[in-house]
């Protein structure tokens, strides 16, 4: 390697030092100094010549390297294994490399629209931001890294990941799926049947499940009288979720071999976990979730995200009250251990929430403990009950605000949550987050989110109301407990409001609870007073009904005018009222909230409004549900509901047809 300029610079320093020594020598011997100077000058000329030659060699070498590097860079850039496209915000192509044109298999010139080439590309999500997206064109998969390079331009670095994505999807399709399957009403469905009828029903269930699993290329094993375990792959699960929609639920429900009560299944399935142990826990949790939501449904957990299918049958009322007795005694023990007790319902309390809260407060006061009920905000129900509570000295300071409750709650405070189990719907979420000891009493079908770290959960979807559950608990709490007129009437009002005057979700235990309350002093006249509405409210109902339309037979949707006061209450009451119209099966009323749109949904029970509202982020019961949707207009919310209901009705009709066809084949 030739030396550069630094070598000649060093050499001149040495020559200069040598010249200085010659000057010193010349002082003593001029002849020797003269000879040395001549030799030094010759050496200087030789060095300068060599430096010039080597400098030319260095320059030639650098020029050669530069040309090679530039050529290689140009070749490498033009043959990069990724496509590069520069577009503006509208998607107009400013420049692209040759590989992009090869990938799209058509001539793509500057000035053309990228969206026309790839209509699947969502360009608006990429404008003015850096990030990475995946694109599925139907034939290929691409990974696109987008970077903003100027105010109006961005560059897209596109990699073809079809091979890797195909491998990933193939791997995903053969993922193990573990499912627990249970006949959720085994005892009730077989009660009163002869041995031959019982054998025939169970044989038919076994046959249908075995055939179903054979269709899916899965393995089924029965390990108790009413429980099965199944193993299949992800491809089969995808088929169940997108095509069949777990129609085995409808097949089993269609079994009629002398049974008066339809046989129903609950399924918990899981996939996408790193270990079999975790898979088993997720599947069991899914089965528990399906059962706690009333059964007759499947809960599918995919990598931690739960989806629900089915849930069309009404929750079957349990004939035994053993659980109620055990829960009542457990609550008694928890109250004894607590220093103070706070009760809360859901935000925007109704009479079921408040009636149940008063019933629990009666238990606490019977134990001689101090108790308070947290109310989220003033409302019609709260105001009417507060007015009646003034006649009872012990209840005058019963209702408190969330702020007051926050000052009372400590590590030894027992917090009861009634008529809801979702933390975001609690009357005082901040107080709930602070509490360390909580008890849930609720009749709603369990949602995916539930208050965590509870001491006791009493969740009975088959009950008509939370007031019914609390009334039963009062009967087992203490034989000496006596309700006063207001307490009994408040609980009775809670049952009346959730059963629509004993018209929906009403069982034998509902009437027994109502009978107990009447004997305890519940006054129907007082209950009627609680439900009375003023003339302004009637006008609001009329204004809402005026904005009603029927997109499908039996389905009505109304919009609450913005000028209506207490829109949430008016919407709920109007949704109830519209169910009294001939031919109406389900009603939806939309109203504006501070940060979005609220929806009140009601049905006679044949359409599960809880499933519909869950798709909007809400929940509730099979016949009573609601949701609040943020960052959406009222027209968009209306269109979304129509879309969901349309899909629900088509799916239900398809499943009924499939069930009928299969029943015809099995006869």
JOJOZI-V921479 format. One record per residue. RES is the residue in three letters. OMEGA is omega in radians with two decimals (NA if undefined). BURIAL is 1 if it has 24 or more other C-alpha atoms within 12 Angstrom, else 0. Layout:
res->RES omega->OMEGA burial->BURIAL
res->RES omega->OMEGA burial->BURIAL
This chain:
res->UNK omega->3.14 burial->0
res->UNK omega->3.12 burial->0
res->UNK omega->-3.11 burial->0
res->UNK omega->-3.08 burial->0
res->UNK omega->-3.10 burial->0
res->UNK omega->3.11 burial->0
res->UNK omega->3.13 burial->0
res->UNK omega->3.09 burial->1
res->UNK omega->3.12 burial->0
res->UNK omega->-3.13 burial->0
res->UNK omega->3.13 burial->1
res->UNK omega->3.08 burial->0
res->UNK omega->3.11 burial->0
res->UNK omega->3.13 burial->0
res->UNK omega->-3.14 burial->1
res->UNK omega->3.12 burial->0
res->UNK omega->3.12 burial->0
res->UNK omega->3.11 burial->0
res->UNK omega->3.12 burial->1
res->UNK omega->3.09 burial->0
res->UNK omega->3.11 burial->0
res->UNK omega->3.10 burial->1
res->UNK omega->3.13 burial->0
res->UNK omega->3.13 burial->0
res->UNK omega->-3.13 burial->0
res->UNK omega->3.11 burial->0
res->UNK omega->-3.12 burial->0
res->UNK omega->-3.09 burial->0
res->UNK omega->-3.07 burial->0
res->UNK omega->-3.09 burial->0
res->UNK omega->-3.14 burial->0
res->UNK omega->3.14 burial->0
res->UNK omega->-3.14 burial->0
res->UNK omega->3.12 burial->0
res->UNK omega->3.14 burial->0
res->UNK omega->3.14 burial->1
res->UNK omega->3.12 burial->1
res->UNK omega->3.14 burial->0
res->UNK omega->-3.14 burial->0
res->UNK omega->3.13 burial->1
res->UNK omega->3.12 burial->0
res->UNK omega->3.12 burial->0
res->UNK omega->3.11 burial->0
res->UNK omega->3.13 burial->1
res->UNK omega->3.13 burial->0
res->UNK omega->-3.13 burial->0
res->UNK omega->-3.14 burial->0
res->UNK omega->3.13 burial->0
res->UNK omega->3.13 burial->0
res->UNK omega->3.11 burial->0
res->UNK omega->-3.13 burial->1
res->UNK omega->-3.14 burial->0
res->UNK omega->-3.11 burial->0
res->UNK omega->3.11 burial->0
res->UNK omega->3.09 burial->0
res->UNK omega->3.12 burial->0
res->UNK omega->3.11 burial->0
res->UNK omega->-3.12 burial->0
res->UNK omega->3.12 burial->0
res->UNK omega->-3.14 burial->0
res->UNK omega->-3.13 burial->0
res->UNK omega->3.11 burial->0
res->UNK omega->3.13 burial->0
res->UNK omega->3.12 burial->0
res->UNK omega->-3.13 burial->0
res->UNK omega->3.13 burial->0
res->UNK omega->-3.14 burial->0
res->UNK omega->-3.13 burial->0
res->UNK omega->-3.14 burial->0
res->UNK omega->3.12 burial->0
res->UNK omega->3.13 burial->0
res->UNK omega->3.13 burial->0
res->UNK omega->3.13 burial->0
res->UNK omega->3.11 burial->0
res->UNK omega->-3.13 burial->0
res->UNK omega->-3.12 burial->0
res->UNK omega->-3.12 burial->0
res->UNK omega->-3.13 burial->0
res->UNK omega->3.08 burial->0
res->UNK omega->3.13 burial->0
res->UNK omega->3.07 burial->0
res->UNK omega->3.13 burial->1
res->UNK omega->3.14 burial->1
res->UNK omega->-3.13 burial->1
res->UNK omega->3.03 burial->1
res->UNK omega->-3.10 burial->1
res->UNK omega->3.02 burial->1
res->UNK omega->-3.07 burial->1
res->UNK omega->-3.13 burial->1
res->UNK omega->3.13 burial->1
res->UNK omega->3.12 burial->1
res->UNK omega->-3.10 burial->1
res->UNK omega->3.07 burial->1
res->UNK omega->3.13 burial->1
res->UNK omega->3.06 burial->1
res->UNK omega->3.09 burial->1
res->UNK omega->-3.03 burial->1
res->UNK omega->-3.10 burial->1
res->UNK omega->3.14 burial->1
res->UNK omega->3.12 burial->1
res->UNK omega->3.10 burial->0
res->UNK omega->-3.08 burial->0
res->UNK omega->-3.12 burial->1
res->UNK omega->3.02 burial->1
res->UNK omega->3.08 burial->0
res->UNK omega->-3.13 burial->0
res->UNK omega->3.13 burial->0
res->UNK omega->-3.08 burial->1
res->UNK omega->3.06 burial->0
res->UNK omega->-3.09 burial->0
res->UNK omega->3.09 burial->0
res->UNK omega->3.13 burial->0
res->UNK omega->3.10 burial->1
res->UNK omega->-3.11 burial->1
res->UNK omega->3.10 burial->0
res->UNK omega->3.09 burial->0
res->UNK omega->3.13 burial->0
res->UNK omega->-3.13 burial->1
res->UNK omega->3.14 burial->0
res->UNK omega->-3.06 burial->0
res->UNK omega->3.11 burial->1
res->UNK omega->-3.02 burial->0
res->UNK omega->-3.08 burial->1
res->UNK omega->3.11 burial->0
res->UNK omega->-3.06 burial->0
res->UNK omega->-3.05 burial->1
res->UNK omega->3.06 burial->1
res->UNK omega->3.08 burial->0
res->UNK omega->3.06 burial->0
res->UNK omega->-3.13 burial->0
res->UNK omega->-3.06 burial->0
res->UNK omega->-3.14 burial->0
res->UNK omega->3.04 burial->1
res->UNK omega->-3.11 burial->1
res->UNK omega->3.07 burial->1
res->UNK omega->-3.12 burial->0
res->UNK omega->-3.08 burial->0
res->UNK omega->3.12 burial->0
res->UNK omega->-3.09 burial->0
res->UNK omega->3.05 burial->0
res->UNK omega->-3.14 burial->1
res->UNK omega->3.02 burial->1
res->UNK omega->-3.03 burial->1
res->UNK omega->3.00 burial->1
res->UNK omega->-3.10 burial->1
res->UNK omega->-3.13 burial->1
res->UNK omega->3.06 burial->1
res->UNK omega->-3.12 burial->0
res->UNK omega->3.04 burial->0
res->UNK omega->-3.06 burial->0
res->UNK omega->-3.06 burial->0
res->UNK omega->-3.05 burial->0
res->UNK omega->3.00 burial->1
res->UNK omega->-3.14 burial->1
res->UNK omega->3.13 burial->1
res->UNK omega->3.04 burial->1
res->UNK omega->-2.95 burial->1
res->UNK omega->3.12 burial->1
res->UNK omega->3.09 burial->1
res->UNK omega->-3.11 burial->1
res->UNK omega->-3.10 burial->1
res->UNK omega->-3.12 burial->0
res->UNK omega->-3.12 burial->0
res->UNK omega->-3.13 burial->0
res->UNK omega->3.10 burial->0
res->UNK omega->3.10 burial->0
res->UNK omega->3.14 burial->0
res->UNK omega->-3.13 burial->0
res->UNK omega->3.09 burial->0
res->UNK omega->3.10 burial->0
res->UNK omega->-3.14 burial->0
res->UNK omega->-3.09 burial->0
res->UNK omega->-3.13 burial->0
res->UNK omega->3.05 burial->0
res->UNK omega->3.13 burial->1
res->UNK omega->3.04 burial->1
res->UNK omega->3.11 burial->1
res->UNK omega->-3.10 burial->1
res->UNK omega->2.98 burial->1
res->UNK omega->-3.11 burial->1
res->UNK omega->-3.10 burial->1
res->UNK omega->2.96 burial->1
res->UNK omega->-2.93 burial->1
res->UNK omega->3.10 burial->1
res->UNK omega->-3.05 burial->1
res->UNK omega->-3.08 burial->1
res->UNK omega->-3.09 burial->1
res->UNK omega->-3.10 burial->0
res->UNK omega->-3.08 burial->1
res->UNK omega->-3.11 burial->1
res->UNK omega->3.07 burial->0
res->UNK omega->-3.12 burial->0
res->UNK omega->3.06 burial->0
res->UNK omega->-3.12 burial->0
res->UNK omega->3.14 burial->0
res->UNK omega->3.11 burial->0
res->UNK omega->3.11 burial->0
res->UNK omega->3.14 burial->1
res->UNK omega->-3.14 burial->0
res->UNK omega->-3.14 burial->0
res->UNK omega->-3.12 burial->1
res->UNK omega->3.09 burial->1
res->UNK omega->3.12 burial->0
res->UNK omega->3.08 burial->1
res->UNK omega->3.13 burial->1
res->UNK omega->-3.12 burial->1
res->UNK omega->-3.11 burial->0
res->UNK omega->3.13 burial->1
res->UNK omega->3.13 burial->1
res->UNK omega->3.11 burial->1
res->UNK omega->3.13 burial->0
res->UNK omega->-3.12 burial->1
res->UNK omega->3.07 burial->1
res->UNK omega->3.09 burial->0
res->UNK omega->-3.08 burial->0
res->UNK omega->-3.08 burial->1
res->UNK omega->-3.14 burial->0
res->UNK omega->-3.13 burial->1
res->UNK omega->-3.11 burial->1
res->UNK omega->3.12 burial->1
res->UNK omega->3.07 burial->0
res->UNK omega->-3.10 burial->0
res->UNK omega->2.90 burial->0
res->UNK omega->-3.10 burial->0
res->UNK omega->-3.04 burial->0
res->UNK omega->-3.04 burial->1
res->UNK omega->-3.13 burial->1
res->UNK omega->3.00 burial->1
res->UNK omega->-3.10 burial->1
res->UNK omega->3.07 burial->1
res->UNK omega->3.11 burial->1
res->UNK omega->3.14 burial->1
res->UNK omega->-3.05 burial->1
res->UNK omega->3.13 burial->1
res->UNK omega->3.11 burial->1
res->UNK omega->3.12 burial->1
res->UNK omega->3.10 burial->1
res->UNK omega->3.10 burial->1
res->UNK omega->3.12 burial->0
res->UNK omega->-3.04 burial->1
res->UNK omega->-3.04 burial->1
res->UNK omega->-3.08 burial->0
res->UNK omega->-3.05 burial->0
res->UNK omega->-3.12 burial->1
res->UNK omega->3.13 burial->1
res->UNK omega->-3.12 burial->1
res->UNK omega->3.03 burial->1
res->UNK omega->3.09 burial->1
res->UNK omega->3.13 burial->1
res->UNK omega->3.13 burial->1
res->UNK omega->-3.12 burial->1
res->UNK omega->-3.14 burial->1
res->UNK omega->-3.13 burial->1
res->UNK omega->3.13 burial->1
res->UNK omega->3.10 burial->1
res->UNK omega->3.12 burial->1
res->UNK omega->3.14 burial->1
res->UNK omega->-3.13 burial->0
res->UNK omega->3.10 burial->1
res->UNK omega->3.14 burial->0
res->UNK omega->-3.14 burial->1
res->UNK omega->3.06 burial->1
res->UNK omega->3.14 burial->1
res->UNK omega->-3.14 burial->1
res->UNK omega->2.91 burial->1
res->UNK omega->-3.07 burial->1
res->UNK omega->2.99 burial->1
res->UNK omega->-3.11 burial->1
res->UNK omega->-3.12 burial->1
res->UNK omega->3.05 burial->1
res->UNK omega->3.09 burial->1
res->UNK omega->3.13 burial->1
res->UNK omega->-3.05 burial->1
res->UNK omega->-3.11 burial->0
res->UNK omega->3.12 burial->0
res->UNK omega->3.12 burial->0
res->UNK omega->3.13 burial->0
res->UNK omega->3.12 burial->0
res->UNK omega->3.12 burial->1
res->UNK omega->3.13 burial->1
res->UNK omega->3.14 burial->0
res->UNK omega->3.14 burial->1
res->UNK omega->3.11 burial->1
res->UNK omega->3.09 burial->1
res->UNK omega->3.10 burial->1
res->UNK omega->3.10 burial->1
res->UNK omega->3.10 burial->1
res->UNK omega->3.14 burial->1
res->UNK omega->3.13 burial->1
res->UNK omega->3.13 burial->1
res->UNK omega->-3.10 burial->1
res->UNK omega->3.09 burial->1
res->UNK omega->3.09 burial->1
res->UNK omega->3.11 burial->1
res->UNK omega->-3.11 burial->1
res->UNK omega->3.14 burial->1
res->UNK omega->3.12 burial->1
res->UNK omega->3.05 burial->1
res->UNK omega->-3.07 burial->1
res->UNK omega->-3.13 burial->1
res->UNK omega->3.12 burial->1
res->UNK omega->3.14 burial->1
res->UNK omega->3.07 burial->0
res->UNK omega->3.14 burial->0
res->UNK omega->-3.04 burial->0
res->UNK omega->3.03 burial->1
res->UNK omega->-3.08 burial->1
res->UNK omega->3.10 burial->1
res->UNK omega->3.13 burial->1
res->UNK omega->-3.13 burial->1
res->UNK omega->-3.10 burial->1
res->UNK omega->-3.12 burial->1
res->UNK omega->3.08 burial->1
res->UNK omega->3.10 burial->1
res->UNK omega->-3.09 burial->1
res->UNK omega->3.13 burial->1
res->UNK omega->3.13 burial->1
res->UNK omega->3.14 burial->1
res->UNK omega->-3.09 burial->0
res->UNK omega->3.10 burial->0
res->UNK omega->-3.13 burial->0
res->UNK omega->-3.12 burial->0
res->UNK omega->3.13 burial->0
res->UNK omega->3.13 burial->1
res->UNK omega->-3.13 burial->0
res->UNK omega->3.14 burial->0
res->UNK omega->3.14 burial->1
res->UNK omega->3.13 burial->1
res->UNK omega->3.10 burial->0
res->UNK omega->3.11 burial->0
res->UNK omega->3.12 burial->1
res->UNK omega->3.14 burial->1
res->UNK omega->-3.14 burial->0
res->UNK omega->3.11 burial->1
res->UNK omega->3.12 burial->1
res->UNK omega->-3.08 burial->0
res->UNK omega->-3.04 burial->0
res->UNK omega->3.06 burial->1
res->UNK omega->3.12 burial->0
res->UNK omega->-3.08 burial->1
res->UNK omega->3.07 burial->1
res->UNK omega->-3.14 burial->1
res->UNK omega->3.05 burial->1
res->UNK omega->3.04 burial->1
res->UNK omega->3.10 burial->1
res->UNK omega->3.11 burial->1
res->UNK omega->-3.06 burial->1
res->UNK omega->-3.00 burial->1
res->UNK omega->3.00 burial->1
res->UNK omega->-3.07 burial->1
res->UNK omega->3.08 burial->1
res->UNK omega->3.12 burial->1
res->UNK omega->-3.10 burial->1
res->UNK omega->3.12 burial->1
res->UNK omega->3.10 burial->1
res->UNK omega->3.13 burial->1
res->UNK omega->3.11 burial->1
res->UNK omega->3.11 burial->1
res->UNK omega->3.10 burial->1
res->UNK omega->3.11 burial->1
res->UNK omega->3.10 burial->1
res->UNK omega->3.09 burial->1
res->UNK omega->-3.09 burial->1
res->UNK omega->-3.11 burial->1
res->UNK omega->3.09 burial->1
res->UNK omega->3.11 burial->0
res->UNK omega->3.11 burial->1
res->UNK omega->-3.14 burial->0
res->UNK omega->3.10 burial->1
res->UNK omega->-3.07 burial->1
res->UNK omega->3.06 burial->1
res->UNK omega->3.07 burial->1
res->UNK omega->-3.14 burial->1
res->UNK omega->3.06 burial->1
res->UNK omega->-3.04 burial->1
res->UNK omega->-3.09 burial->1
res->UNK omega->3.08 burial->1
res->UNK omega->3.13 burial->0
res->UNK omega->-3.09 burial->1
res->UNK omega->-3.11 burial->1
res->UNK omega->-3.13 burial->1
res->UNK omega->-3.10 burial->1
res->UNK omega->-3.10 burial->0
res->UNK omega->3.11 burial->1
res->UNK omega->3.12 burial->1
res->UNK omega->3.12 burial->1
res->UNK omega->3.14 burial->0
res->UNK omega->-3.12 burial->1
res->UNK omega->3.14 burial->0
res->UNK omega->3.14 burial->0
res->UNK omega->-3.11 burial->0
res->UNK omega->-3.05 burial->0
res->UNK omega->-3.06 burial->0
res->UNK omega->-3.07 burial->0
res->UNK omega->-3.05 burial->1
res->UNK omega->3.13 burial->0
res->UNK omega->-3.04 burial->0
res->UNK omega->-3.08 burial->1
res->UNK omega->3.09 burial->1
res->UNK omega->-3.14 burial->1
res->UNK omega->3.07 burial->1
res->UNK omega->3.13 burial->1
res->UNK omega->3.10 burial->0
res->UNK omega->3.13 burial->0
res->UNK omega->3.13 burial->1
res->UNK omega->3.13 burial->0
res->UNK omega->-3.09 burial->0
res->UNK omega->-3.00 burial->1
res->UNK omega->3.04 burial->1
res->UNK omega->-3.05 burial->0
res->UNK omega->-3.09 burial->0
res->UNK omega->3.10 burial->0
res->UNK omega->3.08 burial->1
res->UNK omega->-3.10 burial->1
res->UNK omega->3.05 burial->1
res->UNK omega->3.03 burial->1
res->UNK omega->-3.08 burial->1
res->UNK omega->3.05 burial->1
res->UNK omega->2.98 burial->1
res->UNK omega->3.04 burial->1
res->UNK omega->-3.13 burial->1
res->UNK omega->-3.06 burial->1
res->UNK omega->-3.09 burial->1
res->UNK omega->-3.13 burial->1
res->UNK omega->-3.12 burial->1
res->UNK omega->-3.11 burial->1
res->UNK omega->-3.12 burial->1
res->UNK omega->-3.11 burial->1
res->UNK omega->-3.14 burial->1
res->UNK omega->3.10 burial->0
res->UNK omega->3.13 burial->1
res->UNK omega->3.13 burial->1
res->UNK omega->-3.13 burial->0
res->UNK omega->-3.06 burial->1
res->UNK omega->3.11 burial->1
res->UNK omega->-3.11 burial->0
res->UNK omega->-3.07 burial->1
res->UNK omega->3.09 burial->1
res->UNK omega->3.13 burial->1
res->UNK omega->2.99 burial->1
res->UNK omega->-3.01 burial->1
res->UNK omega->3.12 burial->1
res->UNK omega->-3.14 burial->1
res->UNK omega->3.05 burial->1
res->UNK omega->-3.03 burial->1
res->UNK omega->3.06 burial->1
res->UNK omega->3.14 burial->1
res->UNK omega->3.10 burial->1
res->UNK omega->3.12 burial->0
res->UNK omega->3.13 burial->1
res->UNK omega->-3.04 burial->1
res->UNK omega->3.02 burial->0
res->UNK omega->3.12 burial->0
res->UNK omega->3.08 burial->1
res->UNK omega->-3.07 burial->1
res->UNK omega->3.07 burial->1
res->UNK omega->3.08 burial->1
res->UNK omega->-3.03 burial->1
res->UNK omega->-3.10 burial->1
res->UNK omega->-3.13 burial->1
res->UNK omega->-3.13 burial->1
res->UNK omega->-3.12 burial->1
res->UNK omega->-3.12 burial->1
res->UNK omega->-3.02 burial->1
res->UNK omega->3.05 burial->1
res->UNK omega->3.09 burial->1
res->UNK omega->3.07 burial->1
res->UNK omega->3.14 burial->1
res->UNK omega->-3.12 burial->1
res->UNK omega->3.10 burial->1
res->UNK omega->3.09 burial->1
res->UNK omega->3.13 burial->1
res->UNK omega->3.12 burial->1
res->UNK omega->-3.13 burial->1
res->UNK omega->3.14 burial->1
res->UNK omega->-3.08 burial->1
res->UNK omega->3.12 burial->1
res->UNK omega->-3.12 burial->0
res->UNK omega->-3.07 burial->0
res->UNK omega->-3.10 burial->0
res->UNK omega->-3.12 burial->0
res->UNK omega->3.12 burial->1
res->UNK omega->3.01 burial->1
res->UNK omega->-3.04 burial->1
res->UNK omega->-3.08 burial->1
res->UNK omega->-3.12 burial->1
res->UNK omega->3.13 burial->1
res->UNK omega->-3.13 burial->1
res->UNK omega->3.12 burial->1
res->UNK omega->3.09 burial->1
res->UNK omega->3.11 burial->1
res->UNK omega->3.11 burial->1
res->UNK omega->3.11 burial->1
res->UNK omega->3.10 burial->1
res->UNK omega->-3.11 burial->1
res->UNK omega->-3.05 burial->1
res->UNK omega->-3.10 burial->1
res->UNK omega->3.10 burial->1
res->UNK omega->-3.09 burial->1
res->UNK omega->-3.11 burial->1
res->UNK omega->3.06 burial->1
res->UNK omega->-3.12 burial->1
res->UNK omega->-3.10 burial->0
res->UNK omega->3.07 burial->1
res->UNK omega->-3.06 burial->1
res->UNK omega->3.12 burial->1
res->UNK omega->-3.13 burial->1
res->UNK omega->-3.09 burial->0
res->UNK omega->3.09 burial->1
res->UNK omega->-3.14 burial->1
res->UNK omega->3.09 burial->1
res->UNK omega->3.08 burial->0
res->UNK omega->3.12 burial->1
res->UNK omega->3.11 burial->1
res->UNK omega->3.11 burial->1
res->UNK omega->-3.12 burial->1
res->UNK omega->3.10 burial->1
res->UNK omega->3.10 burial->1
res->UNK omega->-3.13 burial->0
res->UNK omega->3.09 burial->1
res->UNK omega->3.10 burial->1
res->UNK omega->-3.05 burial->1
res->UNK omega->3.12 burial->1
res->UNK omega->3.11 burial->1
res->UNK omega->3.10 burial->0
res->UNK omega->3.11 burial->0
res->UNK omega->3.10 burial->1
res->UNK omega->3.10 burial->0
res->UNK omega->3.14 burial->0
res->UNK omega->-3.07 burial->1
res->UNK omega->3.13 burial->1
res->UNK omega->-3.14 burial->0
res->UNK omega->-3.12 burial->0
res->UNK omega->-3.08 burial->0
res->UNK omega->-3.14 burial->0
res->UNK omega->3.13 burial->0
res->UNK omega->3.10 burial->1
res->UNK omega->3.12 burial->0
res->UNK omega->3.11 burial->0
res->UNK omega->3.10 burial->1
res->UNK omega->3.14 burial->1
res->UNK omega->3.13 burial->1
res->UNK omega->3.12 burial->1
res->UNK omega->-3.12 burial->1
res->UNK omega->3.12 burial->1
res->UNK omega->3.14 burial->0
res->UNK omega->-3.08 burial->0
res->UNK omega->3.01 burial->1
res->UNK omega->-3.13 burial->0
res->UNK omega->-3.11 burial->0
res->UNK omega->3.09 burial->0
res->UNK omega->3.12 burial->0
res->UNK omega->3.11 burial->0
res->UNK omega->-3.11 burial->1
res->UNK omega->3.11 burial->1
res->UNK omega->3.12 burial->1
res->UNK omega->-3.13 burial->1
res->UNK omega->3.10 burial->1
res->UNK omega->3.14 burial->1
res->UNK omega->3.11 burial->1
res->UNK omega->-3.06 burial->1
res->UNK omega->-3.09 burial->0
res->UNK omega->-3.13 burial->0
res->UNK omega->3.10 burial->1
res->UNK omega->-3.09 burial->1
res->UNK omega->-3.01 burial->1
res->UNK omega->-3.10 burial->1
res->UNK omega->3.14 burial->1
res->UNK omega->-3.14 burial->1
res->UNK omega->3.14 burial->1
res->UNK omega->-3.13 burial->1
res->UNK omega->-3.13 burial->1
res->UNK omega->3.14 burial->1
res->UNK omega->3.09 burial->1
res->UNK omega->3.07 burial->1
res->UNK omega->-3.08 burial->1
res->UNK omega->-3.05 burial->1
res->UNK omega->3.06 burial->1
res->UNK omega->3.12 burial->1
res->UNK omega->3.13 burial->0
res->UNK omega->-3.13 burial->0
res->UNK omega->3.07 burial->0
res->UNK omega->-3.13 burial->0
res->UNK omega->-3.14 burial->1
res->UNK omega->-3.10 burial->1
res->UNK omega->-3.11 burial->1
res->UNK omega->3.09 burial->1
res->UNK omega->3.05 burial->1
res->UNK omega->-3.12 burial->1
res->UNK omega->3.12 burial->1
res->UNK omega->-3.12 burial->1
res->UNK omega->3.02 burial->1
res->UNK omega->-3.10 burial->1
res->UNK omega->-3.06 burial->0
res->UNK omega->3.12 burial->0
res->UNK omega->-3.09 burial->0
res->UNK omega->3.06 burial->1
res->UNK omega->-3.13 burial->1
res->UNK omega->2.98 burial->1
res->UNK omega->-3.09 burial->1
res->UNK omega->3.14 burial->1
res->UNK omega->3.05 burial->1
res->UNK omega->3.08 burial->1
res->UNK omega->3.10 burial->1
res->UNK omega->-3.14 burial->1
res->UNK omega->3.01 burial->1
res->UNK omega->-3.07 burial->1
res->UNK omega->-3.10 burial->1
res->UNK omega->3.08 burial->1
res->UNK omega->3.13 burial->1
res->UNK omega->3.14 burial->1
res->UNK omega->-3.11 burial->1
res->UNK omega->3.10 burial->1
res->UNK omega->3.11 burial->1
res->UNK omega->3.05 burial->1
res->UNK omega->3.14 burial->1
res->UNK omega->-3.13 burial->1
res->UNK omega->-3.13 burial->1
res->UNK omega->3.13 burial->1
res->UNK omega->-3.10 burial->1
res->UNK omega->-3.08 burial->1
res->UNK omega->-3.09 burial->1
res->UNK omega->-3.14 burial->1
res->UNK omega->-3.11 burial->1
res->UNK omega->3.14 burial->1
res->UNK omega->3.13 burial->1
res->UNK omega->3.00 burial->1
res->UNK omega->-3.08 burial->1
res->UNK omega->-3.11 burial->1
res->UNK omega->3.04 burial->0
res->UNK omega->-3.14 burial->0
res->UNK omega->3.09 burial->0
res->UNK omega->-3.10 burial->0
res->UNK omega->3.10 burial->1
res->UNK omega->3.08 burial->0
res->UNK omega->3.11 burial->0
res->UNK omega->3.12 burial->1
res->UNK omega->3.13 burial->1
res->UNK omega->3.14 burial->0
res->UNK omega->3.12 burial->1
res->UNK omega->3.12 burial->1
res->UNK omega->3.13 burial->1
res->UNK omega->-3.12 burial->0
res->UNK omega->-3.13 burial->1
res->UNK omega->3.11 burial->1
res->UNK omega->3.13 burial->0
res->UNK omega->-3.13 burial->0
res->UNK omega->-3.10 burial->1
res->UNK omega->3.13 burial->1
res->UNK omega->3.13 burial->0
res->UNK omega->-3.14 burial->1
res->UNK omega->3.13 burial->1
res->UNK omega->3.12 burial->0
res->UNK omega->-3.12 burial->0
res->UNK omega->3.12 burial->1
res->UNK omega->3.11 burial->0
res->UNK omega->3.12 burial->0
res->UNK omega->-3.13 burial->1
res->UNK omega->-3.13 burial->1
res->UNK omega->-3.14 burial->0
res->UNK omega->-3.12 burial->0
res->UNK omega->3.13 burial->0
res->UNK omega->-3.14 burial->0
res->UNK omega->-3.11 burial->0
res->UNK omega->-3.04 burial->0
res->UNK omega->-3.12 burial->0
res->UNK omega->NA burial->0
